[in-house]
Amino acid sequence: MFITKRLVTSPFTIVSAALFALSPLAKADDLFDDTRIITGVSLGYSNFSFPEKLDHDISFPNANLMVGATLNGWQLSLNSNFTLEDAVISEEEDIGKASRYDHDITLGYQLSEQWSIFTGYKLGKTKMDFMSRDDEDEGISNTLSESYEQDGFYAGASYSWKFEKAGRLNIFLAYALLDATNNFGANTDSDEDEEEDEELEFDDLTGTIQGDLDGFSYGISWTMPLSTNLLFQTRFKKNDYQQDITFDGTSFKNIDETFTTLHVGLFYVF
């Protein structure tokens, strides 16, 4: 989760306020002398899976921007992950496009040379626009939009190994407890003659529906210094969540959602 023992990510205004709050008796000059600022960008691909709603996984090319600071073992970070190009959706009866963004802010503390703990808040959203294949063939512009949004808090720990000539290897695990807001659209291939007493399935849900989402994030990163101030990093991360929804007296439990990313990037230390 963190780049090195002394380095993490977050905007200067937020960093300054947080650092003064954490060290109210310190002098301003001492604070800024001891503070390390880092900023950087990474590029890669992400994969979104929601099998109860989508016939296949969706892959996005995306970027992650980060900025942050550390002081006396405290670490504050802000990350913004977003798609660079819409993914193509190809369902049985529908086609369309999808995009995704994720933002998070994390506060952590370095317990030892190897161990860190952290907590934070995250917000993410997948947006999709569908159109039936029949409508496209007939030149009809009839788009159906859906979105799946999650927000809430998480906490976790990380462990790292430092190698003299090969940088630092870091693994992390976090548990998230989130609120889900799903905007489900009606199926473009829905049957108007469908019997009213037919058992409700998850794929039949329509409208704005709230749910509870929880699960784990885990991953691994490798960071290598290229110079005194420049770092290279590659990182793999997976969010593996389950969602519970109750609608019109029918409960849907452990609905899987996963989001996987693989990134490489450069960071500059001030």
Buried (B, 14 or more C-beta within 10 A) or exposed (E): BBBBBBBBBBBBEBBBEBBEEBBEEBEEEEBEEBBBBBBBBBEBBBBBBBEBBBEEEBBBEBBBBBBBBBBEBBBBBBBBBBBEEBBEBEBEEBBBBBBBBBBBBBBBBBEEEEEBBBBBBBBBBBBBBBBBBEBBEEEEEEBBEBBBBBBBEBBBBBEBEBEEEEBBBBBBEBEBEBEBBBBBBEBBEEEEEEEEEEEEEBEBBEEEBEBBBBBBBBBBBBBBBEEEEEBBBBBBBBBBBBBBBEBEEEEBEEBEBBBBBBBEBEBEBE
